[in-house]
Amino acid sequence: MDFNDLQERKKRSRKRWNIISFGCFLIGLAPVGAGLFIANMLDILPNIGGTLDIKKAVAEVSEDLRNPKPVRDVEKPEKKKADTGLPKYGGLLIAVGAILSAVFAILGVNGIVEAFQEGVSLINLLLPATYLSIAVGAGVFGAYGFVRKKKRDRFNAYLKLIGDRTAVPIHYLADVMGINYHKVIKDLREMISRGILQPAWLDLKTYRLMRTDYTETQAEAPTEKKEEAISRNDRILRQIRADNDLIADEEVSRKIDRIEDLTRKIFAILEERPEKEEKLYNFMNYYLPTTLKALESYARLEAQGIETAAIRQAKQKINNALDELADGYEKQLDKLFEDDVVDITADIDVMRKMLHKDGLQEDEIVAATVKEKK
């Protein structure tokens, strides 16, 4: 039995254990059902549902070796719909759990009320207690379904944010989703193990999700050819201009003009000095995508044609953020010149020392000329 067969058998076994645990709830063995359900989720139960017949397998292989069958073309079976790996049946579990929990809770409460009316005894309370235990168990199923549904929605949101990019900063996903950084890492690891993100791996040295095959040079950032980088930069500038054209507010449009101008200058420096790209990692992979998303959101809100309180508040937040982004872009531009300023300052200091040493400074030359005239 190969790895795929083992995985398929394991999957079938887990489904069977879920059915058994659900059956325990229905017959009043809620504690047993809850225990089996939790143990199944922890993957500590043995596989059930058939074993491999070794003798039969050996006999079939021996028969094929003695009497090989001719190879002939056969029609390929239709491929099944690919499993996305995303958590399923969350909504169904919520519905079933809520209905069963409500029904058995009502039965249990009515039974307790009748037991007190007829006289409290262990026998009279046994059936209502069973109903209530089933209600609790059904509530556990419903809560589990809610967790699965929330996780599925969260995973889909990750996929939309990641898109077709080959490297995505983890802090970018955490900020946009409003989720704790460590929870994002946990979610991404689960998505990778489920096959939702393939190929993919987490580079915790640079805190990025990499959508490439893992290699020994995993710490190295993916590089682009110069032509591809220029094409990417032009595409970003065109998108900023396109969003600006859709926005009617003159104040916001002026701020976008400033951002576009600063972005164009940064790209021009990057084109001439590609070695500075390392200093622009956060700018290219976080600040620019966030800016583009903000501009797109503002244009979409303005296109609604209505001004509700929520829309006005959202537009004002974006408007305020544009000032901060423009200031940040300007500081980023200044940082790109820091090394050049340091280098030229050092060169000037060295030149002055040499002029002084050789007696070629202007004040010394003037003093020497006056002395000669006297």
C-alpha positions as CSV (number, residue, x, y, z in Angstrom):
1,M,0.0,0.0,0.0
2,D,1.6,3.3,-1.1
3,F,1.5,6.6,0.6
4,N,-1.6,7.9,-1.2
5,D,-3.5,4.7,-0.3
6,L,-2.6,5.1,3.3
7,Q,-3.7,8.7,3.3
8,E,-7.0,7.8,1.6
9,R,-7.6,5.0,4.2
10,K,-6.8,7.4,7.0
11,K,-9.3,9.9,5.7
12,R,-12.0,7.3,5.4
13,S,-11.2,6.1,9.0
14,R,-11.6,9.6,10.4
15,K,-15.0,10.0,8.7
16,R,-16.1,6.6,10.2
17,W,-15.0,7.7,13.7
18,N,-17.0,10.9,13.3
19,I,-20.1,8.9,12.4
20,I,-19.6,6.7,15.4
21,S,-19.1,9.6,17.8
22,F,-22.2,11.3,16.4
23,G,-24.2,8.0,16.9
24,C,-23.0,7.9,20.5
25,F,-24.6,11.4,21.0
26,L,-27.9,10.2,19.5
27,I,-28.2,7.1,21.8
28,G,-27.4,9.1,24.9
29,L,-23.7,8.4,25.3
30,A,-22.7,12.0,25.0
31,P,-19.5,11.7,27.1
32,V,-18.3,8.8,25.0
33,G,-19.2,10.6,21.8
34,A,-17.4,13.8,22.9
35,G,-14.3,11.7,23.9
36,L,-14.2,9.9,20.5
37,F,-14.8,13.1,18.6
38,I,-11.9,14.9,20.4
39,A,-9.6,11.9,20.1
40,N,-10.4,11.7,16.4
41,M,-9.5,15.4,15.9
42,L,-6.2,14.8,17.7
43,D,-5.6,11.9,15.3
44,I,-4.9,9.3,18.0
45,L,-7.5,6.7,17.1
46,P,-6.6,3.6,15.0
47,N,-7.6,3.3,11.4
48,I,-10.8,1.3,10.9
49,G,-12.5,0.1,7.7
50,G,-10.7,-2.9,6.3
51,T,-7.2,-4.4,6.3
52,L,-4.9,-5.4,3.6
53,D,-5.1,-9.2,2.6
54,I,-1.4,-10.0,2.2
55,K,-2.0,-13.6,0.9
56,K,-4.5,-12.4,-1.7
57,A,-2.2,-9.6,-2.8
58,V,0.8,-11.9,-3.2
59,A,-1.3,-14.4,-5.2
60,E,-2.5,-11.7,-7.6
61,V,1.0,-10.4,-8.2
62,S,2.3,-14.0,-8.8
63,E,-0.5,-14.6,-11.3
64,D,0.3,-11.4,-13.1
65,L,4.0,-12.4,-13.4
66,R,3.2,-15.9,-14.7
67,N,0.6,-14.7,-17.2
68,P,1.3,-11.1,-18.2
69,K,-1.7,-9.4,-19.8
70,P,-1.2,-7.5,-23.0
71,V,-1.1,-3.7,-22.7
72,R,-4.1,-2.0,-24.3
73,D,-5.4,1.5,-24.4
74,V,-8.1,2.2,-22.0
75,E,-10.1,5.3,-21.5
76,K,-9.0,7.5,-18.7
77,P,-11.6,7.9,-16.0
78,E,-12.9,11.4,-15.5
79,K,-10.9,13.3,-12.9
80,K,-12.7,14.0,-9.7
81,K,-13.0,17.6,-8.6
82,A,-9.8,18.6,-6.9
83,D,-9.9,18.9,-3.2
84,T,-9.0,22.4,-2.3
85,G,-8.0,21.4,1.3
86,L,-10.2,24.1,2.8
87,P,-12.2,23.1,5.9
88,K,-15.7,21.9,4.8
89,Y,-19.1,21.3,6.2
90,G,-18.8,24.1,8.7
91,G,-22.3,25.6,8.0
92,L,-23.9,22.1,8.0
93,L,-22.4,21.3,11.4
94,I,-23.6,24.6,12.8
95,A,-27.2,24.0,11.5
96,V,-27.3,20.3,12.7
97,G,-25.7,21.1,16.0
98,A,-28.1,24.1,16.7
99,I,-31.2,22.2,15.8
100,L,-30.3,19.1,17.8
101,S,-29.1,21.1,20.7
102,A,-32.3,23.1,20.8
103,V,-34.6,20.1,20.4
104,F,-32.9,18.0,23.1
105,A,-32.5,21.0,25.4
106,I,-36.3,21.5,25.3
107,L,-36.9,17.8,25.9
108,G,-34.5,17.8,28.8
109,V,-36.0,20.9,30.5
110,N,-39.5,19.6,30.0
111,G,-38.5,16.3,31.5
112,I,-37.0,17.9,34.5
113,V,-40.1,20.0,35.1
114,E,-42.3,16.9,34.8
115,A,-40.0,15.0,37.2
116,F,-40.3,17.7,39.8
117,Q,-44.1,17.7,39.3
118,E,-44.4,13.9,39.7
119,G,-41.8,13.6,42.4
120,V,-38.0,13.8,42.1
121,S,-36.4,10.4,41.7
122,L,-33.3,9.0,40.0
123,I,-35.3,7.2,37.4
124,N,-37.4,10.2,36.5
125,L,-34.3,12.4,36.1
126,L,-32.3,9.8,34.0
127,L,-34.0,10.5,30.7
128,P,-34.0,14.3,31.0
129,A,-30.3,14.1,31.9
130,T,-29.7,12.1,28.8
131,Y,-31.5,14.6,26.7
132,L,-29.4,17.5,28.2
133,S,-26.2,15.6,27.6
134,I,-27.1,15.1,24.0
135,A,-27.9,18.8,23.7
136,V,-24.5,19.6,25.1
137,G,-22.9,17.2,22.7
138,A,-24.8,18.8,19.7
139,G,-23.7,22.2,20.9
140,V,-20.1,21.0,20.7
141,F,-20.7,19.9,17.1
142,G,-22.2,23.3,16.3
143,A,-19.3,25.1,17.9
144,Y,-16.8,23.0,16.0
145,G,-18.7,23.8,12.8
146,F,-18.5,27.5,13.6
147,V,-14.7,27.2,14.1
148,R,-14.4,25.4,10.8
149,K,-16.5,28.0,9.0
150,K,-14.5,30.9,10.4
151,K,-11.2,29.2,9.5
152,R,-12.5,28.6,5.9
153,D,-13.4,32.3,5.6
154,R,-10.0,33.3,7.0
155,F,-8.1,30.9,4.6
156,N,-10.0,32.3,1.6
157,A,-9.1,35.9,2.7
158,Y,-5.4,34.8,2.9
159,L,-5.6,33.4,-0.7
160,K,-7.1,36.7,-2.0
161,L,-4.4,38.8,-0.3
162,I,-1.6,36.5,-1.5
163,G,-2.8,36.3,-5.1
164,D,-0.1,35.3,-7.6
165,R,2.8,36.9,-5.7
166,T,5.9,34.8,-5.1
167,A,6.8,36.5,-1.8
168,V,4.4,38.0,0.8
169,P,5.5,39.6,4.1
170,I,3.7,37.9,7.0
171,H,3.3,41.2,8.9
172,Y,1.4,42.5,5.8
173,L,-1.2,39.6,6.1
174,A,-1.4,40.2,9.9
175,D,-2.0,44.0,9.5
176,V,-4.6,43.7,6.8
177,M,-6.5,40.8,8.4
178,G,-6.2,42.4,11.9
179,I,-5.0,39.1,13.3
180,N,-2.2,38.3,15.7
181,Y,1.2,37.7,13.9
182,H,1.7,34.3,15.5
183,K,-1.8,33.2,14.6
184,V,-1.1,34.1,10.9
185,I,2.0,31.9,11.0
186,K,0.0,29.0,12.5
187,D,-2.7,29.5,9.8
188,L,-0.2,29.5,7.0
189,R,1.5,26.4,8.3
190,E,-1.9,24.6,8.4
191,M,-2.7,25.8,4.8
192,I,0.7,24.5,3.6
193,S,0.2,21.1,5.3
194,R,-3.3,20.8,3.9
195,G,-2.0,21.5,0.4
196,I,-4.0,24.7,0.1
197,L,-0.8,26.6,-0.7
198,Q,1.5,24.6,-2.9
199,P,4.3,25.0,-3.5
200,A,4.9,27.2,-0.4
201,W,7.1,27.6,2.7
202,L,7.7,30.1,5.4
203,D,11.0,32.0,5.5
204,L,11.2,33.1,9.1
205,K,14.5,34.7,8.6
206,T,13.0,37.4,6.4
207,Y,9.4,36.8,7.8
208,R,7.8,36.1,4.4
209,L,5.6,33.4,2.8
210,M,7.4,32.1,-0.2
211,R,5.3,30.6,-3.1
212,T,8.2,28.7,-4.5
213,D,9.8,25.3,-4.1
214,Y,12.1,25.1,-1.0
215,T,15.8,25.3,-1.8
216,E,19.0,25.6,0.1
217,T,19.1,29.2,-0.8
218,Q,15.8,29.9,1.0
219,A,17.2,33.0,2.8
220,E,17.8,34.7,-0.5
221,A,15.0,37.0,-1.7
222,P,13.6,36.2,-5.2
223,T,15.2,38.3,-7.8
224,E,13.7,39.7,-11.0
225,K,15.3,40.5,-14.3
226,K,15.8,44.2,-14.9
227,E,13.2,44.2,-17.7
228,E,10.6,42.6,-15.5
229,A,11.3,45.1,-12.7
230,I,10.9,48.0,-15.0
231,S,7.6,46.5,-16.3
232,R,6.4,46.1,-12.7
233,N,7.2,49.7,-11.9
234,D,5.4,51.0,-14.9
235,R,2.4,48.9,-14.0
236,I,2.3,50.3,-10.5
237,L,2.6,53.9,-11.8
238,R,-0.2,53.3,-14.3
239,Q,-2.4,51.9,-11.6
240,I,-1.8,55.0,-9.3
241,R,-2.7,57.3,-12.3
242,A,-5.8,55.3,-13.2
243,D,-7.1,55.3,-9.6
244,N,-6.4,59.1,-9.4
245,D,-8.4,59.7,-12.6
246,L,-11.4,58.0,-11.1
247,I,-11.3,60.2,-8.0
248,A,-13.1,63.6,-8.2
249,D,-12.0,65.1,-4.9
250,E,-9.3,67.6,-5.7
251,E,-7.6,67.5,-2.3
252,V,-7.3,63.7,-2.4
253,S,-6.1,64.0,-6.1
254,R,-3.3,66.4,-5.2
255,K,-2.1,64.0,-2.5
256,I,-2.1,61.2,-5.0
257,D,-0.1,63.3,-7.4
258,R,2.5,63.8,-4.7
259,I,2.6,60.1,-4.0
260,E,2.9,59.3,-7.7
261,D,5.8,61.8,-8.1
262,L,7.7,60.4,-5.2
263,T,7.1,56.9,-6.4
264,R,8.4,57.7,-9.9
265,K,11.6,59.3,-8.4
266,I,12.2,56.2,-6.2
267,F,11.7,53.9,-9.2
268,A,14.2,56.1,-11.2
269,I,16.8,55.7,-8.6
270,L,16.1,52.0,-8.4
271,E,16.5,51.6,-12.1
272,E,19.9,53.3,-12.1
273,R,21.1,51.6,-8.8
274,P,19.5,48.1,-8.6
275,E,21.7,47.3,-5.6
276,K,19.5,49.6,-3.5
277,E,16.5,47.3,-3.9
278,E,17.3,45.6,-0.7
279,K,16.6,48.8,1.2
280,L,13.3,49.1,-0.5
281,Y,12.0,45.7,0.5
282,N,9.2,47.0,2.9
283,F,8.4,49.8,0.5
284,M,7.9,47.4,-2.5
285,N,6.2,44.6,-0.6
286,Y,4.1,46.4,2.0
287,Y,3.8,50.2,1.7
288,L,3.1,50.2,-2.1
289,P,0.5,47.4,-2.0
290,T,-1.2,49.1,0.9
291,T,-1.3,52.4,-0.9
292,L,-2.7,50.8,-4.1
293,K,-5.4,49.1,-2.0
294,A,-6.3,52.4,-0.3
295,L,-6.6,54.2,-3.6
296,E,-8.7,51.5,-5.1
297,S,-11.0,51.5,-2.0
298,Y,-11.4,55.3,-2.1
299,A,-12.3,55.2,-5.8
300,R,-14.8,52.4,-5.2
301,L,-16.4,54.3,-2.3
302,E,-16.7,57.5,-4.2
303,A,-18.3,55.7,-7.2
304,Q,-21.1,54.5,-4.9
305,G,-22.8,57.9,-5.4
306,I,-24.1,58.0,-1.8
307,E,-22.7,59.5,1.4
308,T,-23.6,57.5,4.4
309,A,-21.8,58.0,7.7
310,A,-19.8,54.9,7.3
311,I,-18.7,55.8,3.8
312,R,-17.7,59.4,4.9
313,Q,-15.7,57.9,7.8
314,A,-13.9,55.4,5.6
315,K,-13.0,58.1,3.0
316,Q,-11.7,60.4,5.7
317,K,-9.5,57.7,7.2
318,I,-8.0,57.0,3.7
319,N,-7.6,60.8,3.2
320,N,-5.7,61.2,6.4
321,A,-3.6,58.1,5.7
322,L,-2.5,59.6,2.3
323,D,-0.6,62.4,4.1
324,E,1.2,59.9,6.3
325,L,2.0,57.7,3.3
326,A,3.4,60.7,1.3
327,D,5.6,61.8,4.2
328,G,6.8,58.2,4.5
329,Y,7.6,58.1,0.7
330,E,9.6,61.3,1.1
331,K,11.6,59.9,3.9
332,Q,12.2,56.7,1.9
333,L,13.6,58.9,-0.9
334,D,15.9,60.7,1.5
335,K,17.2,57.3,2.8
336,L,18.2,56.3,-0.7
337,F,20.6,59.3,-0.8
338,E,22.1,58.7,2.7
339,D,24.9,56.6,1.5
340,D,25.8,59.0,-1.3
341,V,25.8,61.9,1.1
342,V,28.0,60.1,3.6
343,D,30.4,59.1,0.7
344,I,30.7,62.6,-0.7
345,T,31.1,64.2,2.7
346,A,34.0,61.8,3.5
347,D,35.6,62.6,0.1
348,I,35.4,66.3,0.8
349,D,37.0,65.9,4.2
350,V,39.8,63.9,2.8
351,M,40.3,66.5,0.0
352,R,40.5,69.3,2.5
353,K,43.1,67.5,4.6
354,M,45.2,67.0,1.4
355,L,44.9,70.6,0.4
356,H,46.0,71.7,3.9
357,K,48.9,69.2,3.8
358,D,50.1,70.4,0.4
359,G,49.6,74.1,1.3
360,L,47.0,74.6,-1.4
361,Q,44.2,76.0,0.7
362,E,43.0,79.5,-0.4
363,D,43.8,81.3,2.9
364,E,47.3,80.0,2.9
365,I,47.9,80.8,-0.8
366,V,46.8,84.5,-0.2
367,A,49.0,84.8,2.9
368,A,52.0,83.5,1.0
369,T,51.4,86.0,-1.9
370,V,51.1,89.0,0.5
371,K,54.4,88.0,2.2
372,E,56.2,87.9,-1.1
373,K,55.0,91.4,-2.1
374,K,56.4,92.8,1.1
